Amino acid sequence: MANLINHQIDYISAALGNPKAYSGRSLAEAHKNLPITDQDFYRVIGYLSASLVKNGFEKDDIYTIEKLVISLKPQIVSVQK
Protein backbone atom coordinates (compact mmCIF):
# COMPACT_ATOMS: atom_id res chain seq x y z
CA MET A 1 0.00 0.00 0.00
CA ALA A 2 2.87 2.40 0.81
CA ASN A 3 4.25 1.87 -2.69
CA LEU A 4 0.86 2.67 -4.24
CA ILE A 5 0.52 5.82 -2.12
CA ASN A 6 3.99 7.03 -3.13
CA HIS A 7 3.21 6.27 -6.77
CA GLN A 8 -0.01 8.30 -6.57
CA ILE A 9 1.82 11.21 -4.93
CA ASP A 10 4.40 11.19 -7.73
CA TYR A 11 1.71 11.09 -10.42
CA ILE A 12 -0.42 13.86 -8.96
CA SER A 13 2.67 15.99 -8.30
CA ALA A 14 3.78 15.61 -11.92
CA ALA A 15 0.27 16.38 -13.18
CA LEU A 16 0.26 19.58 -11.10
CA GLY A 17 3.53 20.74 -12.65
CA ASN A 18 6.28 19.25 -10.49
CA PRO A 19 9.35 19.06 -12.73
CA LYS A 20 10.13 15.56 -11.42
CA ALA A 21 9.48 13.18 -14.30
CA TYR A 22 6.74 10.60 -13.94
CA SER A 23 7.99 7.27 -15.24
CA GLY A 24 5.02 4.99 -14.55
CA ARG A 25 2.60 3.41 -16.97
CA SER A 26 -0.19 5.52 -18.42
CA LEU A 27 -3.34 5.63 -16.32
CA ALA A 28 -5.31 3.74 -18.94
CA GLU A 29 -2.69 0.99 -19.07
CA ALA A 30 -2.34 0.76 -15.28
CA HIS A 31 -6.10 0.49 -14.71
CA LYS A 32 -7.33 -1.39 -17.78
CA ASN A 33 -7.72 -4.78 -16.04
CA LEU A 34 -9.11 -3.42 -12.77
CA PRO A 35 -12.90 -3.46 -12.27
CA ILE A 36 -13.10 0.13 -11.01
CA THR A 37 -16.60 1.62 -10.78
CA ASP A 38 -17.77 5.21 -10.45
CA GLN A 39 -18.50 4.47 -6.79
CA ASP A 40 -14.93 3.21 -6.26
CA PHE A 41 -13.50 6.24 -8.03
CA TYR A 42 -15.43 8.78 -5.99
CA ARG A 43 -14.69 6.92 -2.75
CA VAL A 44 -10.97 7.37 -3.45
CA ILE A 45 -11.57 11.06 -4.23
CA GLY A 46 -13.17 11.32 -0.78
CA TYR A 47 -10.17 9.66 0.88
CA LEU A 48 -7.79 11.93 -1.01
CA SER A 49 -9.74 15.06 -0.04
CA ALA A 50 -9.92 14.02 3.61
CA SER A 51 -6.18 13.37 3.63
CA LEU A 52 -5.45 16.77 2.13
CA VAL A 53 -7.70 18.51 4.70
CA LYS A 54 -6.07 16.55 7.52
CA ASN A 55 -2.63 17.62 6.31
CA GLY A 56 -3.49 21.31 6.18
CA PHE A 57 -3.89 21.94 2.46
CA GLU A 58 -5.70 25.11 1.49
CA LYS A 59 -9.27 24.78 0.22
CA ASP A 60 -8.36 26.17 -3.23
CA ASP A 61 -5.48 23.70 -3.56
CA ILE A 62 -7.75 20.78 -2.61
CA TYR A 63 -10.26 21.90 -5.24
CA THR A 64 -7.50 22.09 -7.87
CA ILE A 65 -6.30 18.58 -7.05
CA GLU A 66 -9.85 17.16 -7.01
CA LYS A 67 -10.59 18.78 -10.37
CA LEU A 68 -7.42 17.31 -11.86
CA VAL A 69 -8.12 13.81 -10.57
CA ILE A 70 -11.76 13.93 -11.71
CA SER A 71 -10.59 14.91 -15.20
CA LEU A 72 -8.68 11.61 -15.30
CA LYS A 73 -11.77 9.50 -14.56
CA PRO A 74 -12.23 8.21 -18.15
CA GLN A 75 -8.76 6.67 -17.95
CA ILE A 76 -9.44 4.97 -14.61
CA VAL A 77 -13.08 3.82 -14.42
CA SER A 78 -13.71 0.69 -16.46
CA VAL A 79 -17.00 -0.65 -15.09
CA GLN A 80 -20.18 1.21 -15.95
CA LYS A 81 -23.08 0.47 -13.58
C-alpha positions in Angstrom: 0.0 0.0 0.0 2.9 2.4 0.8 4.2 1.9 -2.7 0.9 2.7 -4.2 0.5 5.8 -2.1 4.0 7.0 -3.1 3.2 6.3 -6.8 0.0 8.3 -6.6 1.8 11.2 -4.9 4.4 11.2 -7.7 1.7 11.1 -10.4 -0.4 13.9 -9.0 2.7 16.0 -8.3 3.8 15.6 -11.9 0.3 16.4 -13.2 0.3 19.6 -11.1 3.5 20.7 -12.7 6.3 19.2 -10.5 9.3 19.1 -12.7 10.1 15.6 -11.4 9.5 13.2 -14.3 6.7 10.6 -13.9 8.0 7.3 -15.2 5.0 5.0 -14.5 2.6 3.4 -17.0 -0.2 5.5 -18.4 -3.3 5.6 -16.3 -5.3 3.7 -18.9 -2.7 1.0 -19.1 -2.3 0.8 -15.3 -6.1 0.5 -14.7 -7.3 -1.4 -17.8 -7.7 -4.8 -16.0 -9.1 -3.4 -12.8 -12.9 -3.5 -12.3 -13.1 0.1 -11.0 -16.6 1.6 -10.8 -17.8 5.2 -10.5 -18.5 4.5 -6.8 -14.9 3.2 -6.3 -13.5 6.2 -8.0 -15.4 8.8 -6.0 -14.7 6.9 -2.8 -11.0 7.4 -3.5 -11.6 11.1 -4.2 -13.2 11.3 -0.8 -10.2 9.7 0.9 -7.8 11.9 -1.0 -9.7 15.1 0.0 -9.9 14.0 3.6 -6.2 13.4 3.6 -5.5 16.8 2.1 -7.7 18.5 4.7 -6.1 16.6 7.5 -2.6 17.6 6.3 -3.5 21.3 6.2 -3.9 21.9 2.5 -5.7 25.1 1.5 -9.3 24.8 0.2 -8.4 26.2 -3.2 -5.5 23.7 -3.6 -7.7 20.8 -2.6 -10.3 21.9 -5.2 -7.5 22.1 -7.9 -6.3 18.6 -7.1 -9.8 17.2 -7.0 -10.6 18.8 -10.4 -7.4 17.3 -11.9 -8.1 13.8 -10.6 -11.8 13.9 -11.7 -10.6 14.9 -15.2 -8.7 11.6 -15.3 -11.8 9.5 -14.6 -12.2 8.2 -18.1 -8.8 6.7 -18.0 -9.4 5.0 -14.6 -13.1 3.8 -14.4 -13.7 0.7 -16.5 -17.0 -0.6 -15.1 -20.2 1.2 -15.9 -23.1 0.5 -13.6 
